Amino acid sequence: LFAVLVALYEEPEKPDSALDFLKHHLGASAPENPELEALRLEVAEMKEKYDAVLDENKKLKNKVKVY
């Protein structure tokens, strides 16, 4: 563990996540699960749909105020 922490300290380009760096160098990181990537994609799509519905809702509320 100490050697990995020293390697992290001496790394010229610091990684985004120190925890991922430690996992990788200790051999604990598992390969990416394709199901996990599919779920991430689904979450991104749902966020886009959610934003579209919020926008539509705002427009409809403005129409109701006019009448």
PQR file with spaces between the fields and no chain letter, atoms N, CA, C, O and H, PARSE charges and radii, in Angstrom:
ATOM       1  N    LEU     1       0.832   -1.190    0.000 -0.4000 1.5000
ATOM       2  CA   LEU     1       0.000    0.000    0.000 -0.0000 2.0000
ATOM       3  C    LEU     1       0.876    1.253    0.000  0.5500 1.7000
ATOM       4  O    LEU     1       0.611    2.217   -0.719 -0.5500 1.4000
ATOM       5  N    PHE     2       1.915    1.216    0.816 -0.4000 1.5000
ATOM       6  CA   PHE     2       2.805    2.375    0.896 -0.0000 2.0000
ATOM       7  C    PHE     2       3.444    2.669   -0.456  0.5500 1.7000
ATOM       8  O    PHE     2       3.554    3.827   -0.857 -0.5500 1.4000
ATOM       9  H    PHE     2       2.131    0.433    1.400  0.4000 1.0000
ATOM      10  N    ALA     3       3.859    1.630   -1.151 -0.4000 1.5000
ATOM      11  CA   ALA     3       4.496    1.804   -2.457 -0.0000 2.0000
ATOM      12  C    ALA     3       3.524    2.421   -3.464  0.5500 1.7000
ATOM      13  O    ALA     3       3.929    3.244   -4.285 -0.5500 1.4000
ATOM      14  H    ALA     3       3.770    0.689   -0.825  0.4000 1.0000
ATOM      15  N    VAL     4       2.262    2.035   -3.411 -0.4000 1.5000
ATOM      16  CA   VAL     4       1.257    2.590   -4.321 -0.0000 2.0000
ATOM      17  C    VAL     4       1.005    4.057   -3.996  0.5500 1.7000
ATOM      18  O    VAL     4       0.848    4.872   -4.906 -0.5500 1.4000
ATOM      19  H    VAL     4       1.933    1.366   -2.744  0.4000 1.0000
ATOM      20  N    LEU     5       0.967    4.400   -2.728 -0.4000 1.5000
ATOM      21  CA   LEU     5       0.777    5.796   -2.334 -0.0000 2.0000
ATOM      22  C    LEU     5       1.962    6.649   -2.773  0.5500 1.7000
ATOM      23  O    LEU     5       1.778    7.789   -3.200 -0.5500 1.4000
ATOM      24  H    LEU     5       1.095    3.739   -1.989  0.4000 1.0000
ATOM      25  N    VAL     6       3.164    6.113   -2.675 -0.4000 1.5000
ATOM      26  CA   VAL     6       4.339    6.832   -3.142 -0.0000 2.0000
ATOM      27  C    VAL     6       4.262    7.016   -4.655  0.5500 1.7000
ATOM      28  O    VAL     6       4.587    8.086   -5.169 -0.5500 1.4000
ATOM      29  H    VAL     6       3.313    5.187   -2.329  0.4000 1.0000
ATOM      30  N    ALA     7       3.832    5.970   -5.373 -0.4000 1.5000
ATOM      31  CA   ALA     7       3.691    6.073   -6.827 -0.0000 2.0000
ATOM      32  C    ALA     7       2.662    7.140   -7.197  0.5500 1.7000
ATOM      33  O    ALA     7       2.857    7.881   -8.161 -0.5500 1.4000
ATOM      34  H    ALA     7       3.568    5.101   -4.956  0.4000 1.0000
ATOM      35  N    LEU     8       1.586    7.220   -6.446 -0.4000 1.5000
ATOM      36  CA   LEU     8       0.576    8.254   -6.687 -0.0000 2.0000
ATOM      37  C    LEU     8       1.168    9.642   -6.450  0.5500 1.7000
ATOM      38  O    LEU     8       0.932   10.565   -7.230 -0.5500 1.4000
ATOM      39  H    LEU     8       1.428    6.619   -5.664  0.4000 1.0000
ATOM      40  N    TYR     9       1.926    9.782   -5.386 -0.4000 1.5000
ATOM      41  CA   TYR     9       2.548   11.068   -5.070 -0.0000 2.0000
ATOM      42  C    TYR     9       3.526   11.486   -6.166  0.5500 1.7000
ATOM      43  O    TYR     9       3.607   12.662   -6.520 -0.5500 1.4000
ATOM      44  H    TYR     9       2.117    9.033   -4.753  0.4000 1.0000
ATOM      45  N    GLU    10       4.265   10.517   -6.698 -0.4000 1.5000
ATOM      46  CA   GLU    10       5.295   10.811   -7.695 -0.0000 2.0000
ATOM      47  C    GLU    10       4.743   10.882   -9.118  0.5500 1.7000
ATOM      48  O    GLU    10       5.483   11.209  -10.046 -0.5500 1.4000
ATOM      49  H    GLU    10       4.200    9.561   -6.411  0.4000 1.0000
ATOM      50  N    GLU    11       3.482   10.587   -9.301 -0.4000 1.5000
ATOM      51  CA   GLU    11       2.866   10.607  -10.628 -0.0000 2.0000
ATOM      52  C    GLU    11       2.884   12.034  -11.166  0.5500 1.7000
ATOM      53  O    GLU    11       2.346   12.936  -10.524 -0.5500 1.4000
ATOM      54  H    GLU    11       2.882   10.321   -8.547  0.4000 1.0000
ATOM      55  N    PRO    12       3.501   12.260  -12.350 -0.5600 1.5000
ATOM      56  CA   PRO    12       3.564   13.637  -12.878  0.2800 2.0000
ATOM      57  C    PRO    12       2.191   14.175  -13.279  0.5500 1.7000
ATOM      58  O    PRO    12       1.894   15.347  -13.047 -0.5500 1.4000
ATOM      59  N    GLU    13       1.354   13.328  -13.878 -0.4000 1.5000
ATOM      60  CA   GLU    13      -0.003   13.743  -14.228 -0.0000 2.0000
ATOM      61  C    GLU    13      -0.959   13.085  -13.246  0.5500 1.7000
ATOM      62  O    GLU    13      -1.228   11.887  -13.329 -0.5500 1.4000
ATOM      63  H    GLU    13       1.595   12.376  -14.067  0.4000 1.0000
ATOM      64  N    LYS    14      -1.455   13.865  -12.339 -0.4000 1.5000
ATOM      65  CA   LYS    14      -2.321   13.316  -11.292 -0.0000 2.0000
ATOM      66  C    LYS    14      -3.606   12.773  -11.902  0.5500 1.7000
ATOM      67  O    LYS    14      -4.201   13.415  -12.768 -0.5500 1.4000
ATOM      68  H    LYS    14      -1.236   14.838  -12.271  0.4000 1.0000
ATOM      69  N    PRO    15      -4.039   11.592  -11.456 -0.5600 1.5000
ATOM      70  CA   PRO    15      -5.288   11.011  -11.973  0.2800 2.0000
ATOM      71  C    PRO    15      -6.495   11.770  -11.432  0.5500 1.7000
ATOM      72  O    PRO    15      -6.405   12.478  -10.428 -0.5500 1.4000
ATOM      73  N    ASP    16      -7.626   11.608  -12.117 -0.4000 1.5000
ATOM      74  CA   ASP    16      -8.862   12.254  -11.676 -0.0000 2.0000
ATOM      75  C    ASP    16      -9.331   11.691  -10.339  0.5500 1.7000
ATOM      76  O    ASP    16      -9.858   12.416   -9.496 -0.5500 1.4000
ATOM      77  H    ASP    16      -7.699   11.033  -12.932  0.4000 1.0000
ATOM      78  N    SER    17      -9.134   10.408  -10.162 -0.4000 1.5000
ATOM      79  CA   SER    17      -9.600    9.763   -8.939 -0.0000 2.0000
ATOM      80  C    SER    17      -8.457    8.985   -8.295  0.5500 1.7000
ATOM      81  O    SER    17      -7.960    8.012   -8.863 -0.5500 1.4000
ATOM      82  H    SER    17      -8.706    9.818  -10.847  0.4000 1.0000
ATOM      83  N    ALA    18      -8.051    9.413   -7.126 -0.4000 1.5000
ATOM      84  CA   ALA    18      -6.983    8.717   -6.411 -0.0000 2.0000
ATOM      85  C    ALA    18      -7.428    7.304   -6.038  0.5500 1.7000
ATOM      86  O    ALA    18      -6.625    6.372   -6.036 -0.5500 1.4000
ATOM      87  H    ALA    18      -8.454   10.203   -6.665  0.4000 1.0000
ATOM      88  N    LEU    19      -8.699    7.157   -5.726 -0.4000 1.5000
ATOM      89  CA   LEU    19      -9.211    5.842   -5.350 -0.0000 2.0000
ATOM      90  C    LEU    19      -9.116    4.858   -6.512  0.5500 1.7000
ATOM      91  O    LEU    19      -8.737    3.703   -6.320 -0.5500 1.4000
ATOM      92  H    LEU    19      -9.352    7.914   -5.727  0.4000 1.0000
ATOM      93  N    ASP    20      -9.460    5.314   -7.717 -0.4000 1.5000
ATOM      94  CA   ASP    20      -9.334    4.455   -8.894 -0.0000 2.0000
ATOM      95  C    ASP    20      -7.875    4.106   -9.156  0.5500 1.7000
ATOM      96  O    ASP    20      -7.564    2.979   -9.543 -0.5500 1.4000
ATOM      97  H    ASP    20      -9.768    6.252   -7.873  0.4000 1.0000
ATOM      98  N    PHE    21      -6.986    5.061   -8.948 -0.4000 1.5000
ATOM      99  CA   PHE    21      -5.551    4.814   -9.110 -0.0000 2.0000
ATOM     100  C    PHE    21      -5.100    3.717   -8.158  0.5500 1.7000
ATOM     101  O    PHE    21      -4.378    2.802   -8.554 -0.5500 1.4000
ATOM     102  H    PHE    21      -7.238    5.976   -8.634  0.4000 1.0000
ATOM     103  N    LEU    22      -5.524    3.809   -6.907 -0.4000 1.5000
ATOM     104  CA   LEU    22      -5.158    2.789   -5.917 -0.0000 2.0000
ATOM     105  C    LEU    22      -5.719    1.422   -6.294  0.5500 1.7000
ATOM     106  O    LEU    22      -5.016    0.415   -6.215 -0.5500 1.4000
ATOM     107  H    LEU    22      -6.110    4.552   -6.585  0.4000 1.0000
ATOM     108  N    LYS    23      -6.968    1.389   -6.696 -0.4000 1.5000
ATOM     109  CA   LYS    23      -7.582    0.123   -7.085 -0.0000 2.0000
ATOM     110  C    LYS    23      -6.850   -0.503   -8.254  0.5500 1.7000
ATOM     111  O    LYS    23      -6.598   -1.708   -8.267 -0.5500 1.4000
ATOM     112  H    LYS    23      -7.539    2.207   -6.759  0.4000 1.0000
ATOM     113  N    HIS    24      -6.510    0.317   -9.236 -0.4000 1.5000
ATOM     114  CA   HIS    24      -5.827   -0.188  -10.426 -0.0000 2.0000
ATOM     115  C    HIS    24      -4.465   -0.775  -10.061  0.5500 1.7000
ATOM     116  O    HIS    24      -4.111   -1.859  -10.525 -0.5500 1.4000
ATOM     117  H    HIS    24      -6.715    1.295   -9.225  0.4000 1.0000
ATOM     118  N    HIS    25      -3.705   -0.064   -9.235 -0.4000 1.5000
ATOM     119  CA   HIS    25      -2.361   -0.513   -8.888 -0.0000 2.0000
ATOM     120  C    HIS    25      -2.360   -1.656   -7.880  0.5500 1.7000
ATOM     121  O    HIS    25      -1.368   -2.377   -7.768 -0.5500 1.4000
ATOM     122  H    HIS    25      -3.993    0.817   -8.859  0.4000 1.0000
ATOM     123  N    LEU    26      -3.440   -1.828   -7.157 -0.4000 1.5000
ATOM     124  CA   LEU    26      -3.537   -2.959   -6.241 -0.0000 2.0000
ATOM     125  C    LEU    26      -4.194   -4.171   -6.906  0.5500 1.7000
ATOM     126  O    LEU    26      -4.283   -5.244   -6.309 -0.5500 1.4000
ATOM     127  H    LEU    26      -4.246   -1.242   -7.249  0.4000 1.0000
ATOM     128  N    GLY    27      -4.647   -3.987   -8.138 -0.4000 1.5000
ATOM     129  CA   GLY    27      -5.245   -5.103   -8.863 -0.0000 2.0000
ATOM     130  C    GLY    27      -6.679   -5.382   -8.474  0.5500 1.7000
ATOM     131  O    GLY    27      -7.198   -6.459   -8.769 -0.5500 1.4000
ATOM     132  H    GLY    27      -4.574   -3.116   -8.622  0.4000 1.0000
ATOM     133  N    ALA    28      -7.324   -4.447   -7.827 -0.4000 1.5000
ATOM     134  CA   ALA    28      -8.697   -4.666   -7.369 -0.0000 2.0000
ATOM     135  C    ALA    28      -9.734   -4.206   -8.379  0.5500 1.7000
ATOM     136  O    ALA    28     -10.923   -4.479   -8.217 -0.5500 1.4000
ATOM     137  H    ALA    28      -6.902   -3.573   -7.588  0.4000 1.0000
ATOM     138  N    SER    29      -9.293   -3.508   -9.422 -0.4000 1.5000
ATOM     139  CA   SER    29     -10.285   -2.995  -10.365 -0.0000 2.0000
ATOM     140  C    SER    29     -10.728   -4.110  -11.302  0.5500 1.7000
ATOM     141  O    SER    29      -9.911   -4.822  -11.887 -0.5500 1.4000
ATOM     142  H    SER    29      -8.327   -3.287   -9.554  0.4000 1.0000
ATOM     143  N    ALA    30     -12.015   -4.237  -11.424 -0.4000 1.5000
ATOM     144  CA   ALA    30     -12.595   -5.235  -12.327 -0.0000 2.0000
ATOM     145  C    ALA    30     -12.838   -4.577  -13.670  0.5500 1.7000
ATOM     146  O    ALA    30     -13.007   -3.359  -13.737 -0.5500 1.4000
ATOM     147  H    ALA    30     -12.679   -3.659  -10.948  0.4000 1.0000
ATOM     148  N    PRO    31     -12.858   -5.345  -14.726 -0.5600 1.5000
ATOM     149  CA   PRO    31     -13.176   -4.738  -16.021  0.2800 2.0000
ATOM     150  C    PRO    31     -14.590   -4.172  -16.009  0.5500 1.7000
ATOM     151  O    PRO    31     -15.462   -4.659  -15.290 -0.5500 1.4000
ATOM     152  N    GLU    32     -14.801   -3.142  -16.813 -0.4000 1.5000
ATOM     153  CA   GLU    32     -16.115   -2.506  -16.876 -0.0000 2.0000
ATOM     154  C    GLU    32     -17.183   -3.510  -17.292  0.5500 1.7000
ATOM     155  O    GLU    32     -17.014   -4.274  -18.242 -0.5500 1.4000
ATOM     156  H    GLU    32     -14.092   -2.746  -17.397  0.4000 1.0000
ATOM     157  N    ASN    33     -18.245   -3.485  -16.580 -0.4000 1.5000
ATOM     158  CA   ASN    33     -19.372   -4.360  -16.852 -0.0000 2.0000
ATOM     159  C    ASN    33     -20.209   -3.724  -17.964  0.5500 1.7000
ATOM     160  O    ASN    33     -20.608   -2.566  -17.841 -0.5500 1.4000
ATOM     161  H    ASN    33     -18.383   -2.864  -15.808  0.4000 1.0000
ATOM     162  N    PRO    34     -20.479   -4.456  -19.040 -0.5600 1.5000
ATOM     163  CA   PRO    34     -21.282   -3.865  -20.128  0.2800 2.0000
ATOM     164  C    PRO    34     -22.682   -3.466  -19.665  0.5500 1.7000
ATOM     165  O    PRO    34     -23.270   -2.517  -20.184 -0.5500 1.4000
ATOM     166  N    GLU    35     -23.200   -4.187  -18.701 -0.4000 1.5000
ATOM     167  CA   GLU    35     -24.525   -3.848  -18.166 -0.0000 2.0000
ATOM     168  C    GLU    35     -24.471   -2.494  -17.463  0.5500 1.7000
ATOM     169  O    GLU    35     -25.420   -1.714  -17.539 -0.5500 1.4000
ATOM     170  H    GLU    35     -22.723   -4.958  -18.280  0.4000 1.0000
ATOM     171  N    LEU    36     -23.381   -2.221  -16.792 -0.4000 1.5000
ATOM     172  CA   LEU    36     -23.213   -0.942  -16.106 -0.0000 2.0000
ATOM     173  C    LEU    36     -23.183    0.203  -17.114  0.5500 1.7000
ATOM     174  O    LEU    36     -23.790    1.249  -16.888 -0.5500 1.4000
ATOM     175  H    LEU    36     -22.610   -2.854  -16.731  0.4000 1.0000
ATOM     176  N    GLU    37     -22.484    0.007  -18.215 -0.4000 1.5000
ATOM     177  CA   GLU    37     -22.432    1.032  -19.256 -0.0000 2.0000
ATOM     178  C    GLU    37     -23.813    1.259  -19.871  0.5500 1.7000
ATOM     179  O    GLU    37     -24.184    2.393  -20.172 -0.5500 1.4000
ATOM     180  H    GLU    37     -21.991   -0.843  -18.399  0.4000 1.0000
ATOM     181  N    ALA    38     -24.569    0.177  -20.055 -0.4000 1.5000
ATOM     182  CA   ALA    38     -25.924    0.300  -20.590 -0.0000 2.0000
ATOM     183  C    ALA    38     -26.808    1.097  -19.631  0.5500 1.7000
ATOM     184  O    ALA    38     -27.625    1.910  -20.064 -0.5500 1.4000
ATOM     185  H    ALA    38     -24.267   -0.744  -19.810  0.4000 1.0000
ATOM     186  N    LEU    39     -26.645    0.865  -18.348 -0.4000 1.5000
ATOM     187  CA   LEU    39     -27.431    1.609  -17.358 -0.0000 2.0000
ATOM     188  C    LEU    39     -27.049    3.089  -17.346  0.5500 1.7000
ATOM     189  O    LEU    39     -27.916    3.952  -17.203 -0.5500 1.4000
ATOM     190  H    LEU    39     -25.981    0.204  -17.997  0.4000 1.0000
ATOM     191  N    ARG    40     -25.763    3.384  -17.497 -0.4000 1.5000
ATOM     192  CA   ARG    40     -25.340    4.784  -17.557 -0.0000 2.0000
ATOM     193  C    ARG    40     -25.956    5.486  -18.760  0.5500 1.7000
ATOM     194  O    ARG    40     -26.400    6.630  -18.667 -0.5500 1.4000
ATOM     195  H    ARG    40     -25.059    2.683  -17.614  0.4000 1.0000
ATOM     196  N    LEU    41     -25.975    4.790  -19.880 -0.4000 1.5000
ATOM     197  CA   LEU    41     -26.578    5.352  -21.084 -0.0000 2.0000
ATOM     198  C    LEU    41     -28.073    5.589  -20.878  0.5500 1.7000
ATOM     199  O    LEU    41     -28.612    6.618  -21.286 -0.5500 1.4000
ATOM     200  H    LEU    41     -25.614    3.860  -19.955  0.4000 1.0000
ATOM     201  N    GLU    42     -28.730    4.632  -20.244 -0.4000 1.5000
ATOM     202  CA   GLU    42     -30.163    4.765  -19.981 -0.0000 2.0000
ATOM     203  C    GLU    42     -30.438    5.955  -19.062  0.5500 1.7000
ATOM     204  O    GLU    42     -31.403    6.689  -19.274 -0.5500 1.4000
ATOM     205  H    GLU    42     -28.292    3.796  -19.912  0.4000 1.0000
ATOM     206  N    VAL    43     -29.604    6.149  -18.053 -0.4000 1.5000
ATOM     207  CA   VAL    43     -29.773    7.286  -17.141 -0.0000 2.0000
ATOM     208  C    VAL    43     -29.621    8.599  -17.905  0.5500 1.7000
ATOM     209  O    VAL    43     -30.390    9.537  -17.691 -0.5500 1.4000
ATOM     210  H    VAL    43     -28.820    5.552  -17.881  0.4000 1.0000
ATOM     211  N    ALA    44     -28.634    8.667  -18.790 -0.4000 1.5000
ATOM     212  CA   ALA    44     -28.436    9.890  -19.579 -0.0000 2.0000
ATOM     213  C    ALA    44     -29.648   10.171  -20.456  0.5500 1.7000
ATOM     214  O    ALA    44     -30.077   11.318  -20.573 -0.5500 1.4000
ATOM     215  H    ALA    44     -28.010    7.905  -18.964  0.4000 1.0000
ATOM     216  N    GLU    45     -30.207    9.122  -21.077 -0.4000 1.5000
ATOM     217  CA   GLU    45     -31.390    9.299  -21.912 -0.0000 2.0000
ATOM     218  C    GLU    45     -32.583    9.751  -21.086  0.5500 1.7000
ATOM     219  O    GLU    45     -33.349   10.611  -21.520 -0.5500 1.4000
ATOM     220  H    GLU    45     -29.858    8.189  -20.981  0.4000 1.0000
ATOM     221  N    MET    46     -32.746    9.184  -19.905 -0.4000 1.5000
ATOM     222  CA   MET    46     -33.861    9.566  -19.038 -0.0000 2.0000
ATOM     223  C    MET    46     -33.729   11.019  -18.580  0.5500 1.7000
ATOM     224  O    MET    46     -34.732   11.721  -18.454 -0.5500 1.4000
ATOM     225  H    MET    46     -32.124    8.485  -19.552  0.4000 1.0000
ATOM     226  N    LYS    47     -32.499   11.472  -18.330 -0.4000 1.5000
ATOM     227  CA   LYS    47     -32.298   12.869  -17.939 -0.0000 2.0000
ATOM     228  C    LYS    47     -32.708   13.804  -19.068  0.5500 1.7000
ATOM     229  O    LYS    47     -33.322   14.844  -18.831 -0.5500 1.4000
ATOM     230  H    LYS    47     -31.685   10.902  -18.432  0.4000 1.0000
ATOM     231  N    GLU    48     -32.364   13.427  -20.304 -0.4000 1.5000
ATOM     232  CA   GLU    48     -32.755   14.252  -21.451 -0.0000 2.0000
ATOM     233  C    GLU    48     -34.275   14.305  -21.581  0.5500 1.7000
ATOM     234  O    GLU    48     -34.842   15.371  -21.818 -0.5500 1.4000
ATOM     235  H    GLU    48     -31.865   12.582  -20.497  0.4000 1.0000
ATOM     236  N    LYS    49     -34.932   13.160  -21.428 -0.4000 1.5000
ATOM     237  CA   LYS    49     -36.395   13.128  -21.517 -0.0000 2.0000
ATOM     238  C    LYS    49     -37.017   13.955  -20.402  0.5500 1.7000
ATOM     239  O    LYS    49     -37.995   14.670  -20.622 -0.5500 1.4000
ATOM     240  H    LYS    49     -34.471   12.293  -21.236  0.4000 1.0000
ATOM     241  N    TYR    50     -36.449   13.855  -19.205 -0.4000 1.5000
ATOM     242  CA   TYR    50     -36.948   14.608  -18.060 -0.0000 2.0000
ATOM     243  C    TYR    50     -36.857   16.109  -18.325  0.5500 1.7000
ATOM     244  O    TYR    50     -37.804   16.849  -18.059 -0.5500 1.4000
ATOM     245  H    TYR    50     -35.655   13.274  -19.026  0.4000 1.0000
ATOM     246  N    ASP    51     -35.715   16.554  -18.852 -0.4000 1.5000
ATOM     247  CA   ASP    51     -35.546   17.979  -19.171 -0.0000 2.0000
ATOM     248  C    ASP    51     -36.541   18.422  -20.232  0.5500 1.7000
ATOM     249  O    ASP    51     -37.075   19.529  -20.159 -0.5500 1.4000
ATOM     250  H    ASP    51     -34.946   15.953  -19.068  0.4000 1.0000
ATOM     251  N    ALA    52     -36.796   17.564  -21.222 -0.4000 1.5000
ATOM     252  CA   ALA    52     -37.756   17.905  -22.278 -0.0000 2.0000
ATOM     253  C    ALA    52     -39.165   18.033  -21.700  0.5500 1.7000
ATOM     254  O    ALA    52     -39.916   18.931  -22.081 -0.5500 1.4000
ATOM     255  H    ALA    52     -36.362   16.665  -21.281  0.4000 1.0000
ATOM     256  N    VAL    53     -39.518   17.143  -20.793 -0.4000 1.5000
ATOM     257  CA   VAL    53     -40.846   17.180  -20.176 -0.0000 2.0000
ATOM     258  C    VAL    53     -40.981   18.431  -19.303  0.5500 1.7000
ATOM     259  O    VAL    53     -42.036   19.065  -19.292 -0.5500 1.4000
ATOM     260  H    VAL    53     -38.908   16.413  -20.484  0.4000 1.0000
ATOM     261  N    LEU    54     -39.933   18.786  -18.578 -0.4000 1.5000
ATOM     262  CA   LEU    54     -39.983   20.011  -17.769 -0.0000 2.0000
ATOM     263  C    LEU    54     -40.175   21.240  -18.651  0.5500 1.7000
ATOM     264  O    LEU    54     -40.948   22.137  -18.315 -0.5500 1.4000
ATOM     265  H    LEU    54     -39.076   18.271  -18.587  0.4000 1.0000
ATOM     266  N    ASP    55     -39.477   21.280  -19.768 -0.4000 1.5000
ATOM     267  CA   ASP    55     -39.612   22.403  -20.697 -0.0000 2.0000
ATOM     268  C    ASP    55     -41.028   22.476  -21.261  0.5500 1.7000
ATOM     269  O    ASP    55     -41.626   23.550  -21.335 -0.5500 1.4000
ATOM     270  H    ASP    55     -38.849   20.552  -20.042  0.4000 1.0000
ATOM     271  N    GLU    56     -41.554   21.322  -21.657 -0.4000 1.5000
ATOM     272  CA   GLU    56     -42.928   21.280  -22.191 -0.0000 2.0000
ATOM     273  C    GLU    56     -43.928   21.719  -21.123  0.5500 1.7000
ATOM     274  O    GLU    56     -44.882   22.440  -21.417 -0.5500 1.4000
ATOM     275  H    GLU    56     -41.069   20.449  -21.597  0.4000 1.0000
ATOM     276  N    ASN    57     -43.707   21.286  -19.900 -0.4000 1.5000
ATOM     277  CA   ASN    57     -44.590   21.653  -18.794 -0.0000 2.0000
ATOM     278  C    ASN    57     -44.584   23.165  -18.584  0.5500 1.7000
ATOM     279  O    ASN    57     -45.631   23.775  -18.370 -0.5500 1.4000
ATOM     280  H    ASN    57     -42.932   20.700  -19.661  0.4000 1.0000
ATOM     281  N    LYS    58     -43.409   23.755  -18.646 -0.4000 1.5000
ATOM     282  CA   LYS    58     -43.301   25.206  -18.465 -0.0000 2.0000
ATOM     283  C    LYS    58     -44.053   25.943  -19.569  0.5500 1.7000
ATOM     284  O    LYS    58     -44.748   26.923  -19.301 -0.5500 1.4000
ATOM     285  H    LYS    58     -42.558   23.259  -18.819  0.4000 1.0000
ATOM     286  N    LYS    59     -43.916   25.473  -20.814 -0.4000 1.5000
ATOM     287  CA   LYS    59     -44.610   26.103  -21.940 -0.0000 2.0000
ATOM     288  C    LYS    59     -46.119   25.986  -21.783  0.5500 1.7000
ATOM     289  O    LYS    59     -46.846   26.945  -22.039 -0.5500 1.4000
ATOM     290  H    LYS    59     -43.351   24.677  -21.032  0.4000 1.0000
ATOM     291  N    LEU    60     -46.595   24.817  -21.364 -0.4000 1.5000
ATOM     292  CA   LEU    60     -48.033   24.619  -21.188 -0.0000 2.0000
ATOM     293  C    LEU    60     -48.584   25.480  -20.057  0.5500 1.7000
ATOM     294  O    LEU    60     -49.699   25.992  -20.155 -0.5500 1.4000
ATOM     295  H    LEU    60     -46.005   24.038  -21.155  0.4000 1.0000
ATOM     296  N    LYS    61     -47.813   25.642  -18.988 -0.4000 1.5000
ATOM     297  CA   LYS    61     -48.251   26.511  -17.891 -0.0000 2.0000
ATOM     298  C    LYS    61     -48.370   27.953  -18.363  0.5500 1.7000
ATOM     299  O    LYS    61     -49.294   28.664  -17.969 -0.5500 1.4000
ATOM     300  H    LYS    61     -46.907   25.226  -18.908  0.4000 1.0000
ATOM     301  N    ASN    62     -47.443   28.383  -19.200 -0.4000 1.5000
ATOM     302  CA   ASN    62     -47.515   29.742  -19.735 -0.0000 2.0000
ATOM     303  C    ASN    62     -48.738   29.905  -20.629  0.5500 1.7000
ATOM     304  O    ASN    62     -49.366   30.963  -20.623 -0.5500 1.4000
ATOM     305  H    ASN    62     -46.692   27.805  -19.519  0.4000 1.0000
ATOM     306  N    LYS    63     -49.087   28.871  -21.402 -0.4000 1.5000
ATOM     307  CA   LYS    63     -50.283   28.940  -22.254 -0.0000 2.0000
ATOM     308  C    LYS    63     -51.537   29.051  -21.399  0.5500 1.7000
ATOM     309  O    LYS    63     -52.456   29.794  -21.741 -0.5500 1.4000
ATOM     310  H    LYS    63     -48.577   28.012  -21.407  0.4000 1.0000
ATOM     311  N    VAL    64     -51.581   28.325  -20.303 -0.4000 1.5000
ATOM     312  CA   VAL    64     -52.738   28.350  -19.414 -0.0000 2.0000
ATOM     313  C    VAL    64     -52.876   29.743  -18.784  0.5500 1.7000
ATOM     314  O    VAL    64     -53.992   30.235  -18.618 -0.5500 1.4000
ATOM     315  H    VAL    64     -50.834   27.721  -20.025  0.4000 1.0000
ATOM     316  N    LYS    65     -51.789   30.358  -18.445 -0.4000 1.5000
ATOM     317  CA   LYS    65     -51.838   31.706  -17.857 -0.0000 2.0000
ATOM     318  C    LYS    65     -52.429   32.711  -18.855  0.5500 1.7000
ATOM     319  O    LYS    65     -53.128   33.642  -18.455 -0.5500 1.4000
ATOM     320  H    LYS    65     -50.883   29.958  -18.581  0.4000 1.0000
ATOM     321  N    VAL    66     -52.155   32.527  -20.125 -0.4000 1.5000
ATOM     322  CA   VAL    66     -52.658   33.448  -21.141 -0.0000 2.0000
ATOM     323  C    VAL    66     -54.168   33.355  -21.228  0.5500 1.7000
ATOM     324  O    VAL    66     -54.845   34.369  -21.400 -0.5500 1.4000
ATOM     325  H    VAL    66     -51.587   31.771  -20.449  0.4000 1.0000
ATOM     326  N    TYR    67     -54.698   32.161  -21.112 -0.4000 1.5000
ATOM     327  CA   TYR    67     -56.162   31.988  -21.234 -0.0000 2.0000
ATOM     328  C    TYR    67     -56.750   32.283  -19.907  0.5500 1.7000
ATOM     329  O    TYR    67     -57.968   32.210  -19.741 -0.5500 1.4000
ATOM     330  H    TYR    67     -54.149   31.337  -20.973  0.4000 1.0000
